[in-house]
Each structure stands twice: as structure tokens, then as C-alpha cells.
Amino acid sequence: MGLIKLAAAGAVGYALYKYANKEKLEAAFAGGERPDVRGSGPEHMTHPPKSWSKTDEAIDESFPASDPPSTY
């Protein structure tokens, strides 16, 4: 019985958290893109590198994937 009450209290707390942050999340994802994620490639970097190889490009495009690109 105590476990059910604890689960119900957790569900209510989660619902209240999502409701309270609803506007903040909608504003952050307006336009369909995440504001804290940049596009791949040196043209989207603040300080682009002087040289850029195909391997560098493949690594940048696959980040944060767990598998390395197949161009190694």
C-alpha cells in the first residue's frame, strides 16, 4: 500500500513539474530546432579550423554518436 502511495505522489509531482515548465519548454523549442545545438560543419563554428578533412567532417556530422564514422 505504501509503495502505491509513493508511486502516485511521484506521478503527481512529475505532472506538476511538467505543467510548471510547459511554457519554458515551448519557448526553448520554438521553430523546431534546439537553440543549444549547432549545425555540423565548419561554417557553423564560432572559431572554424584552418584545415578541414573528410574525416573531420564525418566525425562532426556523427557527433554524439557512439560509433565512429566509416571513413577511418
Biopython code that builds the backbone (N, CA, C, O; Angstrom):
import numpy as np
from Bio.PDB.StructureBuilder import StructureBuilder

atoms = [
    (1, "MET", "N", (0.829, -1.191, 0.000)),
    (1, "MET", "CA", (0.000, 0.000, 0.000)),
    (1, "MET", "C", (0.876, 1.258, 0.000)),
    (1, "MET", "O", (0.565, 2.237, -0.680)),
    (2, "GLY", "N", (1.968, 1.225, 0.765)),
    (2, "GLY", "CA", (2.861, 2.379, 0.827)),
    (2, "GLY", "C", (3.560, 2.643, -0.489)),
    (2, "GLY", "O", (3.805, 3.795, -0.850)),
    (3, "LEU", "N", (3.885, 1.576, -1.212)),
    (3, "LEU", "CA", (4.540, 1.716, -2.499)),
    (3, "LEU", "C", (3.608, 2.367, -3.530)),
    (3, "LEU", "O", (4.053, 3.155, -4.365)),
    (4, "ILE", "N", (2.351, 2.042, -3.468)),
    (4, "ILE", "CA", (1.371, 2.638, -4.386)),
    (4, "ILE", "C", (1.219, 4.128, -4.109)),
    (4, "ILE", "O", (1.128, 4.928, -5.040)),
    (5, "LYS", "N", (1.191, 4.501, -2.840)),
    (5, "LYS", "CA", (1.084, 5.919, -2.481)),
    (5, "LYS", "C", (2.324, 6.687, -2.930)),
    (5, "LYS", "O", (2.225, 7.815, -3.413)),
    (6, "LEU", "N", (3.479, 6.074, -2.769)),
    (6, "LEU", "CA", (4.726, 6.707, -3.187)),
    (6, "LEU", "C", (4.758, 6.885, -4.709)),
    (6, "LEU", "O", (5.191, 7.926, -5.203)),
    (7, "ALA", "N", (4.307, 5.884, -5.440)),
    (7, "ALA", "CA", (4.257, 5.983, -6.901)),
    (7, "ALA", "C", (3.263, 7.058, -7.334)),
    (7, "ALA", "O", (3.534, 7.808, -8.273)),
    (8, "ALA", "N", (2.124, 7.139, -6.663)),
    (8, "ALA", "CA", (1.122, 8.157, -7.002)),
    (8, "ALA", "C", (1.656, 9.556, -6.703)),
    (8, "ALA", "O", (1.438, 10.480, -7.487)),
    (9, "ALA", "N", (2.351, 9.723, -5.580)),
    (9, "ALA", "CA", (2.920, 11.026, -5.238)),
    (9, "ALA", "C", (3.997, 11.419, -6.250)),
    (9, "ALA", "O", (4.103, 12.590, -6.613)),
    (10, "GLY", "N", (4.784, 10.466, -6.702)),
    (10, "GLY", "CA", (5.789, 10.743, -7.721)),
    (10, "GLY", "C", (5.156, 11.149, -9.037)),
    (10, "GLY", "O", (5.642, 12.063, -9.703)),
    (11, "ALA", "N", (4.077, 10.482, -9.420)),
    (11, "ALA", "CA", (3.393, 10.818, -10.669)),
    (11, "ALA", "C", (2.778, 12.208, -10.599)),
    (11, "ALA", "O", (2.836, 12.960, -11.572)),
    (12, "VAL", "N", (2.198, 12.552, -9.475)),
    (12, "VAL", "CA", (1.619, 13.889, -9.309)),
    (12, "VAL", "C", (2.715, 14.945, -9.330)),
    (12, "VAL", "O", (2.547, 16.001, -9.941)),
    (13, "GLY", "N", (3.830, 14.672, -8.672)),
    (13, "GLY", "CA", (4.949, 15.617, -8.682)),
    (13, "GLY", "C", (5.505, 15.824, -10.080)),
    (13, "GLY", "O", (5.824, 16.950, -10.460)),
    (14, "TYR", "N", (5.624, 14.760, -10.841)),
    (14, "TYR", "CA", (6.114, 14.866, -12.214)),
    (14, "TYR", "C", (5.145, 15.666, -13.076)),
    (14, "TYR", "O", (5.570, 16.503, -13.873)),
    (15, "ALA", "N", (3.864, 15.419, -12.926)),
    (15, "ALA", "CA", (2.855, 16.154, -13.700)),
    (15, "ALA", "C", (2.895, 17.640, -13.363)),
    (15, "ALA", "O", (2.787, 18.478, -14.258)),
    (16, "LEU", "N", (3.046, 17.973, -12.098)),
    (16, "LEU", "CA", (3.130, 19.379, -11.706)),
    (16, "LEU", "C", (4.397, 20.034, -12.249)),
    (16, "LEU", "O", (4.365, 21.192, -12.667)),
    (17, "TYR", "N", (5.498, 19.313, -12.247)),
    (17, "TYR", "CA", (6.752, 19.831, -12.794)),
    (17, "TYR", "C", (6.609, 20.112, -14.286)),
    (17, "TYR", "O", (7.010, 21.176, -14.758)),
    (18, "LYS", "N", (6.040, 19.165, -15.031)),
    (18, "LYS", "CA", (5.858, 19.361, -16.468)),
    (18, "LYS", "C", (4.911, 20.528, -16.750)),
    (18, "LYS", "O", (5.138, 21.297, -17.685)),
    (19, "TYR", "N", (3.862, 20.664, -15.957)),
    (19, "TYR", "CA", (2.915, 21.764, -16.144)),
    (19, "TYR", "C", (3.577, 23.104, -15.850)),
    (19, "TYR", "O", (3.348, 24.078, -16.567)),
    (20, "ALA", "N", (4.396, 23.162, -14.802)),
    (20, "ALA", "CA", (5.054, 24.414, -14.421)),
    (20, "ALA", "C", (6.089, 24.849, -15.448)),
    (20, "ALA", "O", (6.292, 26.048, -15.638)),
    (21, "ASN", "N", (6.748, 23.908, -16.115)),
    (21, "ASN", "CA", (7.797, 24.224, -17.083)),
    (21, "ASN", "C", (7.326, 24.156, -18.530)),
    (21, "ASN", "O", (8.145, 24.205, -19.447)),
    (22, "LYS", "N", (6.033, 24.047, -18.746)),
    (22, "LYS", "CA", (5.493, 23.892, -20.094)),
    (22, "LYS", "C", (5.838, 25.084, -20.984)),
    (22, "LYS", "O", (6.288, 24.895, -22.114)),
    (23, "GLU", "N", (5.637, 26.289, -20.501)),
    (23, "GLU", "CA", (5.908, 27.484, -21.304)),
    (23, "GLU", "C", (7.404, 27.630, -21.594)),
    (23, "GLU", "O", (7.791, 28.031, -22.691)),
    (24, "LYS", "N", (8.230, 27.309, -20.620)),
    (24, "LYS", "CA", (9.670, 27.405, -20.805)),
    (24, "LYS", "C", (10.142, 26.435, -21.889)),
    (24, "LYS", "O", (10.975, 26.796, -22.720)),
    (25, "LEU", "N", (9.618, 25.208, -21.886)),
    (25, "LEU", "CA", (9.998, 24.228, -22.889)),
    (25, "LEU", "C", (9.484, 24.612, -24.267)),
    (25, "LEU", "O", (10.193, 24.431, -25.257)),
    (26, "GLU", "N", (8.271, 25.136, -24.352)),
    (26, "GLU", "CA", (7.721, 25.547, -25.638)),
    (26, "GLU", "C", (8.514, 26.713, -26.221)),
    (26, "GLU", "O", (8.729, 26.766, -27.432)),
    (27, "ALA", "N", (8.946, 27.635, -25.390)),
    (27, "ALA", "CA", (9.733, 28.777, -25.867)),
    (27, "ALA", "C", (11.118, 28.330, -26.327)),
    (27, "ALA", "O", (11.653, 28.870, -27.295)),
    (28, "ALA", "N", (11.699, 27.354, -25.642)),
    (28, "ALA", "CA", (13.035, 26.890, -25.997)),
    (28, "ALA", "C", (13.045, 26.151, -27.326)),
    (28, "ALA", "O", (14.024, 26.231, -28.069)),
    (29, "PHE", "N", (11.960, 25.427, -27.641)),
    (29, "PHE", "CA", (11.910, 24.641, -28.863)),
    (29, "PHE", "C", (11.058, 25.283, -29.948)),
    (29, "PHE", "O", (10.643, 24.597, -30.881)),
    (30, "ALA", "N", (10.787, 26.577, -29.850)),
    (30, "ALA", "CA", (10.021, 27.268, -30.882)),
    (30, "ALA", "C", (10.822, 27.270, -32.181)),
    (30, "ALA", "O", (12.024, 27.533, -32.166)),
    (31, "GLY", "N", (10.187, 26.989, -33.264)),
    (31, "GLY", "CA", (10.867, 26.949, -34.549)),
    (31, "GLY", "C", (11.367, 25.566, -34.909)),
    (31, "GLY", "O", (11.912, 25.385, -35.998)),
    (32, "GLY", "N", (11.203, 24.581, -34.033)),
    (32, "GLY", "CA", (11.567, 23.212, -34.341)),
    (32, "GLY", "C", (13.019, 22.860, -34.126)),
    (32, "GLY", "O", (13.386, 21.702, -34.329)),
    (33, "GLU", "N", (13.865, 23.787, -33.728)),
    (33, "GLU", "CA", (15.273, 23.478, -33.513)),
    (33, "GLU", "C", (15.657, 23.761, -32.068)),
    (33, "GLU", "O", (15.100, 24.643, -31.414)),
    (34, "ARG", "N", (16.622, 22.987, -31.591)),
    (34, "ARG", "CA", (17.135, 23.227, -30.248)),
    (34, "ARG", "C", (18.134, 24.361, -30.320)),
    (34, "ARG", "O", (19.039, 24.328, -31.154)),
    (35, "PRO", "N", (17.995, 25.368, -29.465)),
    (35, "PRO", "CA", (18.896, 26.514, -29.528)),
    (35, "PRO", "C", (20.321, 26.214, -29.063)),
    (35, "PRO", "O", (21.241, 26.957, -29.406)),
    (36, "ASP", "N", (20.523, 25.148, -28.295)),
    (36, "ASP", "CA", (21.851, 24.865, -27.763)),
    (36, "ASP", "C", (22.639, 23.868, -28.614)),
    (36, "ASP", "O", (23.700, 23.409, -28.191)),
    (37, "VAL", "N", (22.141, 23.525, -29.802)),
    (37, "VAL", "CA", (22.809, 22.578, -30.678)),
    (37, "VAL", "C", (23.144, 23.282, -31.987)),
    (37, "VAL", "O", (22.268, 23.873, -32.619)),
    (38, "ARG", "N", (24.423, 23.221, -32.399)),
    (38, "ARG", "CA", (24.823, 23.867, -33.644)),
    (38, "ARG", "C", (24.747, 22.876, -34.790)),
    (38, "ARG", "O", (24.750, 21.665, -34.572)),
    (39, "GLY", "N", (24.679, 23.382, -35.995)),
    (39, "GLY", "CA", (24.716, 22.541, -37.175)),
    (39, "GLY", "C", (26.114, 21.993, -37.395)),
    (39, "GLY", "O", (27.082, 22.500, -36.827)),
    (40, "SER", "N", (26.220, 20.960, -38.217)),
    (40, "SER", "CA", (27.536, 20.380, -38.461)),
    (40, "SER", "C", (28.277, 21.159, -39.536)),
    (40, "SER", "O", (27.672, 21.828, -40.375)),
    (41, "GLY", "N", (29.580, 21.057, -39.492)),
    (41, "GLY", "CA", (30.413, 21.726, -40.478)),
    (41, "GLY", "C", (31.112, 22.943, -39.923)),
    (41, "GLY", "O", (30.665, 23.526, -38.935)),
    (42, "PRO", "N", (32.222, 23.337, -40.561)),
    (42, "PRO", "CA", (32.995, 24.470, -40.047)),
    (42, "PRO", "C", (32.278, 25.809, -40.207)),
    (42, "PRO", "O", (32.601, 26.760, -39.495)),
    (43, "GLU", "N", (31.316, 25.906, -41.121)),
    (43, "GLU", "CA", (30.613, 27.180, -41.302)),
    (43, "GLU", "C", (29.707, 27.522, -40.123)),
    (43, "GLU", "O", (29.292, 28.672, -39.980)),
    (44, "HIS", "N", (29.395, 26.538, -39.277)),
    (44, "HIS", "CA", (28.558, 26.786, -38.106)),
    (44, "HIS", "C", (29.374, 26.957, -36.820)),
    (44, "HIS", "O", (28.801, 27.151, -35.748)),
    (45, "MET", "N", (30.694, 26.887, -36.920)),
    (45, "MET", "CA", (31.557, 27.009, -35.744)),
    (45, "MET", "C", (31.892, 28.468, -35.461)),
    (45, "MET", "O", (31.983, 29.287, -36.375)),
    (46, "THR", "N", (32.073, 28.775, -34.192)),
    (46, "THR", "CA", (32.490, 30.112, -33.802)),
    (46, "THR", "C", (33.919, 30.380, -34.264)),
    (46, "THR", "O", (34.225, 31.452, -34.787)),
    (47, "HIS", "N", (34.782, 29.399, -34.064)),
    (47, "HIS", "CA", (36.187, 29.504, -34.478)),
    (47, "HIS", "C", (36.499, 28.316, -35.375)),
    (47, "HIS", "O", (36.966, 27.289, -34.882)),
    (48, "PRO", "N", (36.254, 28.423, -36.684)),
    (48, "PRO", "CA", (36.487, 27.273, -37.566)),
    (48, "PRO", "C", (37.971, 26.934, -37.684)),
    (48, "PRO", "O", (38.819, 27.819, -37.571)),
    (49, "PRO", "N", (38.286, 25.658, -37.909)),
    (49, "PRO", "CA", (39.684, 25.256, -38.059)),
    (49, "PRO", "C", (40.256, 25.736, -39.389)),
    (49, "PRO", "O", (39.511, 26.032, -40.324)),
    (50, "LYS", "N", (41.588, 25.811, -39.468)),
    (50, "LYS", "CA", (42.234, 26.251, -40.706)),
    (50, "LYS", "C", (42.157, 25.176, -41.783)),
    (50, "LYS", "O", (42.025, 25.494, -42.965)),
    (51, "SER", "N", (42.238, 23.909, -41.387)),
    (51, "SER", "CA", (42.107, 22.817, -42.357)),
    (51, "SER", "C", (40.962, 21.901, -41.912)),
    (51, "SER", "O", (40.707, 21.736, -40.719)),
    (52, "TRP", "N", (40.288, 21.318, -42.888)),
    (52, "TRP", "CA", (39.104, 20.510, -42.598)),
    (52, "TRP", "C", (39.087, 19.343, -43.578)),
    (52, "TRP", "O", (38.879, 19.549, -44.774)),
    (53, "SER", "N", (39.305, 18.108, -43.088)),
    (53, "SER", "CA", (39.346, 16.933, -43.955)),
    (53, "SER", "C", (37.980, 16.244, -43.993)),
    (53, "SER", "O", (37.069, 16.608, -43.250)),
    (54, "LYS", "N", (37.854, 15.247, -44.864)),
    (54, "LYS", "CA", (36.610, 14.484, -44.950)),
    (54, "LYS", "C", (36.372, 13.710, -43.657)),
    (54, "LYS", "O", (35.227, 13.531, -43.242)),
    (55, "THR", "N", (37.438, 13.255, -43.025)),
    (55, "THR", "CA", (37.294, 12.555, -41.750)),
    (55, "THR", "C", (36.787, 13.498, -40.674)),
    (55, "THR", "O", (35.918, 13.126, -39.886)),
    (56, "ASP", "N", (37.317, 14.718, -40.630)),
    (56, "ASP", "CA", (36.831, 15.712, -39.666)),
    (56, "ASP", "C", (35.345, 15.988, -39.884)),
    (56, "ASP", "O", (34.578, 16.099, -38.928)),
    (57, "GLU", "N", (34.955, 16.096, -41.137)),
    (57, "GLU", "CA", (33.547, 16.373, -41.445)),
    (57, "GLU", "C", (32.651, 15.214, -41.017)),
    (57, "GLU", "O", (31.574, 15.438, -40.464)),
    (58, "ALA", "N", (33.086, 13.973, -41.267)),
    (58, "ALA", "CA", (32.297, 12.807, -40.872)),
    (58, "ALA", "C", (32.174, 12.702, -39.359)),
    (58, "ALA", "O", (31.110, 12.360, -38.842)),
    (59, "ILE", "N", (33.246, 12.992, -38.656)),
    (59, "ILE", "CA", (33.205, 12.966, -37.192)),
    (59, "ILE", "C", (32.249, 14.029, -36.674)),
    (59, "ILE", "O", (31.467, 13.765, -35.760)),
    (60, "ASP", "N", (32.302, 15.232, -37.247)),
    (60, "ASP", "CA", (31.439, 16.322, -36.805)),
    (60, "ASP", "C", (29.977, 16.011, -37.102)),
    (60, "ASP", "O", (29.108, 16.338, -36.293)),
    (61, "GLU", "N", (29.689, 15.393, -38.232)),
    (61, "GLU", "CA", (28.309, 15.068, -38.585)),
    (61, "GLU", "C", (27.744, 13.955, -37.725)),
    (61, "GLU", "O", (26.536, 13.919, -37.492)),
    (62, "SER", "N", (28.585, 13.040, -37.245)),
    (62, "SER", "CA", (28.089, 11.907, -36.475)),
    (62, "SER", "C", (28.020, 12.181, -34.977)),
    (62, "SER", "O", (27.457, 11.371, -34.240)),
    (63, "PHE", "N", (28.571, 13.293, -34.504)),
    (63, "PHE", "CA", (28.585, 13.571, -33.065)),
    (63, "PHE", "C", (27.174, 13.776, -32.559)),
    (63, "PHE", "O", (26.420, 14.460, -33.251)),
    (64, "PRO", "N", (26.751, 13.270, -31.457)),
    (64, "PRO", "CA", (27.400, 12.493, -30.411)),
    (64, "PRO", "C", (27.154, 10.993, -30.529)),
    (64, "PRO", "O", (26.904, 10.336, -29.518)),
    (65, "ALA", "N", (27.218, 10.446, -31.713)),
    (65, "ALA", "CA", (27.005, 9.007, -31.891)),
    (65, "ALA", "C", (28.091, 8.199, -31.190)),
    (65, "ALA", "O", (29.211, 8.676, -31.008)),
    (66, "SER", "N", (27.758, 6.995, -30.805)),
    (66, "SER", "CA", (28.730, 6.177, -30.095)),
    (66, "SER", "C", (29.668, 5.443, -31.051)),
    (66, "SER", "O", (30.741, 5.001, -30.642)),
    (67, "ASP", "N", (29.278, 5.309, -32.311)),
    (67, "ASP", "CA", (30.115, 4.610, -33.286)),
    (67, "ASP", "C", (30.910, 5.611, -34.108)),
    (67, "ASP", "O", (30.375, 6.655, -34.480)),
    (68, "PRO", "N", (32.174, 5.321, -34.401)),
    (68, "PRO", "CA", (32.964, 6.231, -35.240)),
    (68, "PRO", "C", (32.471, 6.154, -36.681)),
    (68, "PRO", "O", (31.880, 5.150, -37.077)),
    (69, "PRO", "N", (32.705, 7.194, -37.463)),
    (69, "PRO", "CA", (32.314, 7.154, -38.869)),
    (69, "PRO", "C", (33.128, 6.105, -39.629)),
    (69, "PRO", "O", (34.196, 5.695, -39.175)),
    (70, "SER", "N", (32.630, 5.681, -40.769)),
    (70, "SER", "CA", (33.285, 4.604, -41.519)),
    (70, "SER", "C", (34.410, 5.083, -42.391)),
    (70, "SER", "O", (34.942, 4.296, -43.175)),
    (71, "THR", "N", (34.806, 6.347, -42.295)),
    (71, "THR", "CA", (35.869, 6.881, -43.143)),
    (71, "THR", "C", (37.251, 6.714, -42.520)),
    (71, "THR", "O", (38.230, 7.209, -43.078)),
    (72, "TYR", "N", (37.358, 6.039, -41.392)),
    (72, "TYR", "CA", (38.665, 5.820, -40.769)),
    (72, "TYR", "C", (39.468, 4.857, -41.551)),
    (72, "TYR", "O", (40.600, 4.550, -41.178)),
]
sb = StructureBuilder()
sb.init_structure("model")
sb.init_model(0)
sb.init_chain("A")
sb.init_seg("    ")
for serial, (resi, resn, name, xyz) in enumerate(atoms, 1):
    if name == "N":
        sb.init_residue(resn, " ", resi, " ")
    sb.init_atom(name, np.array(xyz, "f"), 0.0, 1.0, " ", f" {name:<3s}", serial, name[0])
structure = sb.get_structure()
